[in-house]
Amino acid sequence: MRGFFLILSLFLIGCNSSLERKDSTQYDKGSLNQLTKTDFDRMADYEIKENTESLKILALKFYKRNPAELRKTTSDSPEITVNWLFTSQHNWKFKEINDAQGIEALNQVFDENFKGDRVLSLITGLYTMLIIAHDNQKEFDMFDSLDPQLIYNAARNVEVIVWRLSTKKKKNGELFLITNEINDEFQNLSFEREFGKIIGRTDYFAYVLSEKKERYITRAIQGTSLNILLPFL
């Protein structure tokens, strides 16, 4: 148990240092909006913020590797589109992807009959799934109640999506979305690394939260070959 709290302390030190570098006013522990926050709340803030940053990076990479998907939504550049996606007030509802969110949006990415923007559906599905898993919150305080099981489920679902992206193909043999590039002369695994960061942060927070709440996480016996996304009910 002493080892657990040592790891937690080191993690929080790293979180606070990173957050202070990015926005010293917003994350100043003495500021008004931090007065009701525990270290666990700040840890949740950090996890959501950094996972959102990873999704921004992934969205840009996907649009650059899959320009045909971008054209289904807009004639703007990938940079302008991603900035709009993460800064505009749209409540993550887009007619181009049938207003789908969460697991519904993720599943239709790999539906042969879906004709919409698969990148938009993927990023929308991942972002809204993570938010739903965190009790529909993006900032946390001592009055929030999070379920570590749902956060754990979200991490497993990201793993399934990574597996689908690399293995599921259309009837013509093409992948639904192009990601990593591996050939005799070049390897680009940047997609895999960014997804790994999301899984690592989400998993770690789920386990720390389960210790804090003394709530056991049911670890899913879920081989990715089962191709199943875990629910959030």
Secondary structure, DSSP 8 states (H G I E B T S, - for coil): -HHHHHHHHHHHHHHHHHHHHH-TTTT-TTSGGGTT--HHHHHHHHHHHHHHHHHHHHHHHHHHH-HHHHHTT-SS-HHHHHHHHHHS--TT--GGGTT--HHHHHHHHT-TT--S-HHHHHHHHHHHHHHHHTTT-SS--TT----HHHHHHHHHHHHHHHHHHHH-B-TTS-BSS---EE-SS-EE-HHHHHHHHHHHHHHHHHHHHHHHHT---------GGG-------
